[in-house]
Amino acid sequence: MSYNQILQIADIYDSRIREYTEKAKEDDFAAVTIDNPSMGYTLTTLFVALWTYFHAPSFEEGLLTVVNAGGDADTNAAVACSLLGAKFGFNTIPEYYWKNLYQLSTLINTTQRLLSII
């Protein structure tokens, strides 16, 4: 999906989405204060996720940028990493991150059951 397509979709829902999407396209990560009283604010999380999608050179560098920015780091990282995983692919995620997931075997079993249904 192109940047212009993202903006068109944003315009359908809320003008503020365009604003945060445009900020995310800029090179300055400090364009939005991540560690602020409105931590967890949906548009801040959107900004963080799109910024990492547009600018992070790898999955791991994007993850570390988000987590080290503070704020609602777990929420921001979860959303950003879903985009980074889609962009760079599962094989680029360092093994350490996914092999140490809490209840990994349950996640694998659930995923396999879901895939068999699909």
GROMACS elastic network, one bead per residue, 0.5 to 0.9 nm:
[ bonds ]
;  ai    aj funct       b0    kb
    1     4     6  0.83067   500
    1     5     6  0.62554   500
    1     6     6  0.69584   500
    2     5     6  0.51432   500
    2     6     6  0.63741   500
    2     7     6  0.87824   500
    3     6     6  0.50885   500
    3     7     6  0.63609   500
    3     8     6  0.87674   500
    3    21     6  0.88901   500
    3    25     6  0.85981   500
    4     7     6  0.50232   500
    4     8     6  0.62161   500
    4     9     6  0.87068   500
    5     8     6  0.50197   500
    5     9     6  0.62891   500
    5    10     6  0.85588   500
    6     9     6  0.52229   500
    6    10     6  0.61591   500
    6    11     6  0.87314   500
    6    18     6  0.85026   500
    6    21     6  0.81179   500
    7    11     6  0.61816   500
    7    12     6  0.88380   500
    7    17     6  0.81352   500
    7    18     6  0.58030   500
    7    21     6  0.72330   500
    7    22     6  0.81791   500
    8    11     6  0.51935   500
    8    12     6  0.66901   500
    8    18     6  0.84058   500
    9    12     6  0.53185   500
    9    13     6  0.70652   500
    9    18     6  0.88026   500
   10    13     6  0.55748   500
   10    14     6  0.62450   500
   10    15     6  0.69629   500
   10    16     6  0.81852   500
   10    17     6  0.53589   500
   10    18     6  0.54529   500
   10    21     6  0.81312   500
   11    14     6  0.57214   500
   11    15     6  0.56227   500
   11    16     6  0.84792   500
   11    17     6  0.72355   500
   11    18     6  0.63530   500
   12    15     6  0.80639   500
   13    16     6  0.88367   500
   13    17     6  0.76278   500
   14    17     6  0.56046   500
   14    18     6  0.74665   500
   15    18     6  0.54725   500
   15    19     6  0.67726   500
   16    19     6  0.50034   500
   16    20     6  0.64136   500
   16    21     6  0.85424   500
   16    43     6  0.78018   500
   17    20     6  0.53329   500
   17    21     6  0.60268   500
   17    22     6  0.85298   500
   17    43     6  0.67946   500
   17    46     6  0.81738   500
   17    47     6  0.88002   500
   18    22     6  0.59830   500
   18    23     6  0.85207   500
   19    22     6  0.52661   500
   19    23     6  0.62985   500
   19    24     6  0.87129   500
   20    24     6  0.61365   500
   20    25     6  0.87710   500
   20    32     6  0.84504   500
   20    43     6  0.65506   500
   20    44     6  0.75249   500
   20    46     6  0.72622   500
   20    47     6  0.54196   500
   20    50     6  0.88262   500
   21    24     6  0.50237   500
   21    25     6  0.64817   500
   21    43     6  0.88784   500
   21    46     6  0.75880   500
   21    47     6  0.61411   500
   21    50     6  0.68561   500
   21    51     6  0.81464   500
   22    25     6  0.52091   500
   22    26     6  0.68475   500
   22    47     6  0.87075   500
   23    26     6  0.53671   500
   23    27     6  0.84634   500
   23    28     6  0.81845   500
   23    29     6  0.85512   500
   23    31     6  0.64701   500
   23    32     6  0.76922   500
   23    47     6  0.71377   500
   23    51     6  0.80081   500
   24    27     6  0.75915   500
   24    28     6  0.81267   500
   24    29     6  0.75249   500
   24    31     6  0.79952   500
   24    32     6  0.87299   500
   24    46     6  0.85528   500
   24    47     6  0.53246   500
   24    48     6  0.71291   500
   24    49     6  0.83299   500
   24    50     6  0.57049   500
   24    52     6  0.81145   500
   24    53     6  0.88884   500
   24    54     6  0.74445   500
   24    55     6  0.87404   500
   25    28     6  0.86673   500
   25    47     6  0.89478   500
   25    50     6  0.75548   500
   25    51     6  0.62376   500
   25    54     6  0.63712   500
   25    55     6  0.79677   500
   26    29     6  0.76745   500
   26    31     6  0.79870   500
   26    51     6  0.78943   500
   26    54     6  0.88618   500
   26    55     6  0.88632   500
   27    30     6  0.89174   500
   27    31     6  0.86167   500
   27    51     6  0.82176   500
   27    54     6  0.89567   500
   27    55     6  0.73261   500
   28    31     6  0.55485   500
   28    32     6  0.87104   500
   29    32     6  0.69303   500
   29    33     6  0.86556   500
   29    48     6  0.81836   500
   29    51     6  0.71936   500
   29    52     6  0.89536   500
   30    33     6  0.61286   500
   30    34     6  0.79047   500
   32    44     6  0.73273   500
   32    47     6  0.77948   500
   32    48     6  0.86615   500
   33    36     6  0.62203   500
   33    44     6  0.82345   500
   33    71     6  0.86435   500
   34    38     6  0.87569   500
   34    39     6  0.70255   500
   34    44     6  0.68598   500
   34    45     6  0.85206   500
   34    48     6  0.80824   500
   34    69     6  0.65345   500
   34    70     6  0.65925   500
   34    71     6  0.52678   500
   34    72     6  0.77376   500
   34    73     6  0.88046   500
   35    38     6  0.81655   500
   35    39     6  0.64054   500
   35    69     6  0.72147   500
   35    70     6  0.55370   500
   35    72     6  0.73221   500
   35    73     6  0.89314   500
   36    39     6  0.55815   500
   36    71     6  0.65559   500
   37    40     6  0.89643   500
   37    71     6  0.87339   500
   38    41     6  0.54909   500
   38    44     6  0.84640   500
   38    71     6  0.88683   500
   39    42     6  0.86736   500
   39    44     6  0.75953   500
   39    45     6  0.85496   500
   39    71     6  0.56225   500
   39    72     6  0.53629   500
   39    73     6  0.89436   500
   40    43     6  0.85159   500
   40    44     6  0.71105   500
   40    45     6  0.66877   500
   40    71     6  0.77105   500
   40    72     6  0.54644   500
   40    73     6  0.87640   500
   40    75     6  0.70232   500
   40    76     6  0.78186   500
   41    44     6  0.54251   500
   41    45     6  0.64680   500
   41    46     6  0.87869   500
   41    72     6  0.87649   500
   42    45     6  0.51460   500
   42    46     6  0.61682   500
   42    47     6  0.86655   500
   43    47     6  0.60618   500
   43    48     6  0.85796   500
   44    47     6  0.50192   500
   44    48     6  0.62507   500
   44    49     6  0.86477   500
   44    76     6  0.82365   500
   45    48     6  0.51214   500
   45    49     6  0.61518   500
   45    50     6  0.85600   500
   45    72     6  0.82762   500
   45    75     6  0.73145   500
   45    76     6  0.51589   500
   45    77     6  0.86343   500
   45    79     6  0.72711   500
   45    80     6  0.79868   500
   46    49     6  0.51909   500
   46    50     6  0.60587   500
   46    51     6  0.83311   500
   46    76     6  0.80409   500
   46    79     6  0.78633   500
   46    80     6  0.81483   500
   47    50     6  0.52845   500
   47    51     6  0.58317   500
   47    52     6  0.85304   500
   48    51     6  0.51127   500
   48    52     6  0.62281   500
   48    53     6  0.85515   500
   48    66     6  0.70244   500
   48    76     6  0.64377   500
   48    77     6  0.83183   500
   48    79     6  0.84228   500
   48    80     6  0.65885   500
   49    52     6  0.53966   500
   49    53     6  0.61937   500
   49    54     6  0.87385   500
   49    66     6  0.84346   500
   49    76     6  0.67641   500
   49    77     6  0.76664   500
   49    78     6  0.87566   500
   49    79     6  0.59319   500
   49    81     6  0.75096   500
   49    82     6  0.84490   500
   49    83     6  0.68846   500
   49    84     6  0.82729   500
   50    54     6  0.60561   500
   50    55     6  0.84372   500
   50    80     6  0.71154   500
   50    83     6  0.78900   500
   51    54     6  0.52117   500
   51    55     6  0.59171   500
   51    56     6  0.76711   500
   51    62     6  0.89545   500
   51    80     6  0.84511   500
   52    55     6  0.51451   500
   52    57     6  0.85291   500
   52    59     6  0.88200   500
   52    61     6  0.87989   500
   52    62     6  0.54071   500
   52    63     6  0.81120   500
   52    65     6  0.80247   500
   52    66     6  0.77918   500
   52    80     6  0.65150   500
   52    81     6  0.85339   500
   52    83     6  0.82989   500
   52    84     6  0.73059   500
   53    56     6  0.61256   500
   53    57     6  0.88312   500
   53    62     6  0.78584   500
   53    80     6  0.72160   500
   53    81     6  0.87428   500
   53    83     6  0.62674   500
   53    84     6  0.58856   500
   53    87     6  0.73322   500
   54    57     6  0.87978   500
   55    58     6  0.89531   500
   55    62     6  0.80456   500
   56    59     6  0.71494   500
   56    60     6  0.85846   500
   56    61     6  0.62120   500
   56    63     6  0.86471   500
   56    65     6  0.83549   500
   56    84     6  0.82502   500
   57    60     6  0.85893   500
   57    61     6  0.66630   500
   57    62     6  0.72106   500
   58    61     6  0.53192   500
   58    62     6  0.61500   500
   58    63     6  0.85946   500
   58    84     6  0.77257   500
   58    88     6  0.70018   500
   58    92     6  0.77128   500
   58    93     6  0.87954   500
   59    62     6  0.52747   500
   59    63     6  0.62052   500
   59    64     6  0.87271   500
   59    81     6  0.71739   500
   59    84     6  0.54932   500
   59    85     6  0.66593   500
   59    87     6  0.84371   500
   59    88     6  0.65410   500
   59    89     6  0.85695   500
   59    92     6  0.65777   500
   59    93     6  0.61683   500
   59    94     6  0.83963   500
   60    63     6  0.50413   500
   60    64     6  0.61229   500
   60    65     6  0.85111   500
   60    81     6  0.89200   500
   60    84     6  0.88469   500
   60    92     6  0.82035   500
   60    93     6  0.68304   500
   60    94     6  0.72385   500
   61    64     6  0.51805   500
   61    65     6  0.60642   500
   61    66     6  0.86527   500
   62    65     6  0.51515   500
   62    66     6  0.63106   500
   62    67     6  0.87262   500
   62    77     6  0.86576   500
   62    80     6  0.77481   500
   62    81     6  0.76260   500
   62    84     6  0.73526   500
   63    66     6  0.53010   500
   63    67     6  0.62143   500
   63    68     6  0.85200   500
   63    77     6  0.61615   500
   63    78     6  0.89033   500
   63    80     6  0.73643   500
   63    81     6  0.64258   500
   63    84     6  0.83243   500
   64    67     6  0.51787   500
   64    68     6  0.58696   500
   64    69     6  0.83828   500
   64    77     6  0.86100   500
   65    68     6  0.53525   500
   65    69     6  0.61697   500
   66    69     6  0.52396   500
   66    70     6  0.72858   500
   66    73     6  0.65254   500
   66    74     6  0.88520   500
   66    76     6  0.67168   500
   66    77     6  0.58550   500
   66    80     6  0.77503   500
   67    70     6  0.58936   500
   67    71     6  0.83560   500
   67    72     6  0.85869   500
   67    73     6  0.50370   500
   67    74     6  0.72430   500
   67    76     6  0.77767   500
   67    77     6  0.63363   500
   68    71     6  0.89195   500
   68    73     6  0.77423   500
   69    73     6  0.72815   500
   70    73     6  0.54095   500
   71    74     6  0.86255   500
   71    76     6  0.82643   500
   72    75     6  0.56736   500
   72    76     6  0.60653   500
   72    77     6  0.84640   500
   73    76     6  0.50830   500
   73    77     6  0.57594   500
   73    78     6  0.83567   500
   74    77     6  0.51625   500
   74    78     6  0.60624   500
   74    79     6  0.87444   500
   75    78     6  0.51686   500
   75    79     6  0.64001   500
   75    80     6  0.85321   500
   76    79     6  0.54408   500
   76    80     6  0.59596   500
   76    81     6  0.83368   500
   77    80     6  0.50209   500
   77    81     6  0.56523   500
   77    82     6  0.83121   500
   78    81     6  0.53383   500
   78    82     6  0.63056   500
   79    82     6  0.52711   500
   79    83     6  0.67666   500
   79    84     6  0.88255   500
   80    83     6  0.53349   500
   80    84     6  0.61540   500
   80    85     6  0.85657   500
   81    85     6  0.57153   500
   81    86     6  0.82717   500
   82    85     6  0.52118   500
   82    86     6  0.63015   500
   82    87     6  0.86685   500
   83    86     6  0.50880   500
   83    87     6  0.60781   500
   83    88     6  0.85905   500
   84    88     6  0.58902   500
   84    89     6  0.76642   500
   85    88     6  0.54001   500
   85    89     6  0.50197   500
   85    90     6  0.57613   500
   85    91     6  0.87791   500
   85    92     6  0.78012   500
   85    93     6  0.72616   500
   86    89     6  0.54301   500
   86    90     6  0.75591   500
   88    91     6  0.79382   500
   88    92     6  0.62066   500
   88    93     6  0.82661   500
   89    92     6  0.57679   500
   89    93     6  0.74515   500
   90    93     6  0.55372   500
   90    94     6  0.88529   500
   91    94     6  0.77045   500
   91    95     6  0.84520   500
   92    95     6  0.85612   500
   93    96     6  0.83757   500
   93    97     6  0.70940   500
   93    98     6  0.75673   500
   94    97     6  0.57417   500
   94    98     6  0.73126   500
   94    99     6  0.89245   500
   95    98     6  0.55962   500
   95    99     6  0.58066   500
   95   100     6  0.83613   500
   96    99     6  0.53653   500
   96   100     6  0.61155   500
   96   101     6  0.88262   500
   97   100     6  0.57849   500
   97   101     6  0.68447   500
   98   101     6  0.53373   500
   98   104     6  0.78965   500
   99   102     6  0.88158   500
   99   104     6  0.70481   500
  100   103     6  0.85509   500
  100   104     6  0.72287   500
  101   104     6  0.52452   500
  101   107     6  0.87807   500
  102   105     6  0.86733   500
  102   106     6  0.88828   500
  102   107     6  0.86986   500
  103   106     6  0.53872   500
  103   107     6  0.64628   500
  103   108     6  0.88564   500
  104   107     6  0.50506   500
  104   108     6  0.61772   500
  104   109     6  0.86291   500
  105   108     6  0.50685   500
  105   109     6  0.61116   500
  105   110     6  0.85267   500
  106   109     6  0.51282   500
  106   110     6  0.60446   500
  106   111     6  0.84628   500
  107   110     6  0.51929   500
  107   111     6  0.60593   500
  107   112     6  0.85868   500
  108   111     6  0.51070   500
  108   112     6  0.61360   500
  108   113     6  0.86528   500
  109   112     6  0.51298   500
  109   113     6  0.62136   500
  109   114     6  0.86003   500
  110   113     6  0.51521   500
  110   114     6  0.61521   500
  110   115     6  0.86112   500
  111   114     6  0.50572   500
  111   115     6  0.61093   500
  111   116     6  0.86185   500
  112   115     6  0.50766   500
  112   116     6  0.61914   500
  112   117     6  0.87488   500
  113   116     6  0.51510   500
  113   117     6  0.64568   500
  113   118     6  0.88545   500
  114   117     6  0.52008   500
  114   118     6  0.63847   500
  115   118     6  0.50498   500
